[in-house]
Amino acid sequence: MNSAAIFVIQQPMILRDREEIMLQCNKNTYNHGDISGTNFAMESAYVLNQLIISAIVVTCFICTKTIVDSLRRRNARLTLVIIGAGPIGLTSMLVAARCGRVSRIVLYEELSKLTLFNKPHQIALDVKSVHFLKRLGVDFDNIEGCWDSGCFYTRLGVFQEYMLTTVPKLGAAVDLRLGTKFTRDSLRDLEKIDGRKLVLACDGSSGQAARLLGLSDEFAQHSCRAYGAVAALDRPDECQIPMPERLMHNLHFDLTAYGAETSEVDGYQGFSFKVFGTSRHRFMSLSIPKCESPQVKSLRTVLDRSMMRNIFLKCFNTYKADSEPRLSDPIAVKHMKFSPRLFEVKLSQRLETSAYFQDSNMFVLAEGEAARCYNIHTGMDVNVGIKGLMGLSSFISLACVVDSEHAILQALLQKNKDADRICRDFIKAGLVEYHMLKTCL
Ligand SMILES: Cc1cc2nc3c(=O)[nH]c(=O)nc-3n(C[C@H](O)[C@H](O)[C@H](O)COP(=O)(O)OP(=O)(O)OC[C@H]3O[C@@H](n4cnc5c(N)ncnc54)[C@H](O)[C@@H]3O)c2cc1C
């Protein structure tokens, strides 16, 4: 029999120390007188013993680390700083209050509470935004507004008042700094905040916060392959009542009275016309897929203000709500502002919308019109910004825990991808989605 066979190392052996094993080995060696075989067996036993001990130590280490990591992940929180209490900043505040990953929310808004609550113009929440906000607990029964085809129309000030009064009651620690402009000096306040921070620049299309926070100020201009014109009508004697939009597609205009050759309409898609806004602040948009029809050529090149004014005036009186007063020529001249010619509809996309700054342990995101906006009012503009917030909760959860460079980069890449997708979708079909065009070209 091979002398090594007598060294059956059983589990209790693990507890013995090296000397004891040696003793045991020596004893067996003496008994059998096979010195080289015994040495080999002794070494094997020792190695096996060490392997088992190492395996147990590694397993214990992995288990402990997994438990500690999962506890750390579960309890990780960050401080969220929001700049701008527009609809996007306030919806972000709601997302953060609901996601349970934010220890404190700080909101900077340069305007006073009163000015915010009195913001007159309308916002229109489309079906997707309504579902998103409902899931976050927004109680539409308690917001003054009106419904039409699943979309909700309300005054911006009403929405802001609802958010600013309900979100702080959700239990998250909220520090509202209304009437406080975020400036270069505010950066010092950010540095004083301990731990990880996420700063959201939601300060609108002319905001400077993203730049102050270190995001590049470069924008890309994308053509939406359409032409458009807009008009705004202020009727001081009317109330600010939210109204559903009214729209009409495939309109053709006879512009021969202005010396324009526009009789040839066959084969070209006509204009889409939309009226939206409150009963006092009425907005109109005219749009058409990019083409070189005689009408389009005339409206892009002939600079006769009365031609465009008459188009808006006629369209308004034809497609307005029955309850609305007609628009007279003198009122149009006095109270209606409009684009004199068709312009190319463009989306302006901030190229850098997310970043991480290691020194200050701070993520920065640009959202809403600070990240992307376009040069035409669709009457549904707020929804593009809300789309950007649909992944915010996941980003916050991720931003709380990521620590390796690779993981941070992955989180930022994902956010950038989402931002790109929103722009691509808008360029491809946004004008159709927001009823500005019937079909894309
Ligand atoms: C006249 C008009 C009519 C509109 N009509 C419609 C409509 O019918 N339907 C629709 O859906 N949308 C409409 N919109 C668009 C809609 O209002 C915007 O899409 C939406 O408000 C954008 O939200 P936001 O939060 O990104 O930016 P904003 O609403 O612009 O909010 C930015 C906020 O940041 C604050 N801010 C800026 N800089 C700082 C700073 N440094 N520090 C602190 N605070 C700062 C500003 O005071 C502001 O409150 C209209 C817009 C206008 C101007």
The ligand as a Gaussian input file, in Angstrom:
#p B3LYP/6-31G(d) Opt

LIG

0 1
 C      -45.029000      82.899000     -23.459000
 C      -44.900000      81.423000     -23.326000
 C      -45.977000      80.602000     -23.637000
 C      -45.877000      79.222000     -23.492000
 N      -46.945000      78.432000     -23.774000
 C      -46.865000      77.110000     -23.546000
 C      -47.988000      76.266000     -23.748000
 O      -49.061000      76.703000     -24.138000
 N      -47.839000      74.945000     -23.488000
 C      -46.657000      74.425000     -23.030000
 O      -46.571000      73.223000     -22.757000
 N      -45.583000      75.197000     -22.843000
 C      -45.662000      76.511000     -23.092000
 N      -44.573000      77.295000     -22.892000
 C      -43.295000      76.667000     -22.603000
 C      -43.135000      76.246000     -21.170000
 O      -43.450000      77.286000     -20.309000
 C      -41.688000      75.819000     -21.019000
 O      -41.488000      74.699000     -21.843000
 C      -41.369000      75.417000     -19.624000
 O      -41.686000      76.459000     -18.737000
 C      -39.891000      75.114000     -19.518000
 O      -39.642000      74.741000     -18.226000
 P      -38.209000      74.867000     -17.530000
 O      -38.452000      74.500000     -16.126000
 O      -37.211000      74.137000     -18.332000
 O      -37.791000      76.413000     -17.648000
 P      -38.515000      77.711000     -17.120000
 O      -39.976000      77.537000     -17.052000
 O      -37.983000      78.813000     -17.945000
 O      -37.996000      77.852000     -15.619000
 C      -36.714000      78.287000     -15.295000
 C      -36.754000      78.892000     -13.903000
 O      -35.422000      79.123000     -13.478000
 C      -35.352000      80.379000     -12.849000
 N      -33.963000      80.835000     -12.949000
 C      -33.291000      81.204000     -14.059000
 N      -32.028000      81.510000     -13.758000
 C      -31.897000      81.324000     -12.421000
 C      -30.819000      81.474000     -11.506000
 N      -29.612000      81.848000     -11.902000
 N      -31.036000      81.211000     -10.205000
 C      -32.247000      80.810000      -9.763000
 N      -33.298000      80.654000     -10.587000
 C      -33.124000      80.899000     -11.898000
 C      -36.345000      81.230000     -13.613000
 O      -36.779000      82.327000     -12.835000
 C      -37.462000      80.228000     -13.874000
 O      -38.422000      80.230000     -12.849000
 C      -44.663000      78.661000     -23.048000
 C      -43.573000      79.489000     -22.735000
 C      -43.696000      80.855000     -22.874000
 C      -42.517000      81.723000     -22.530000

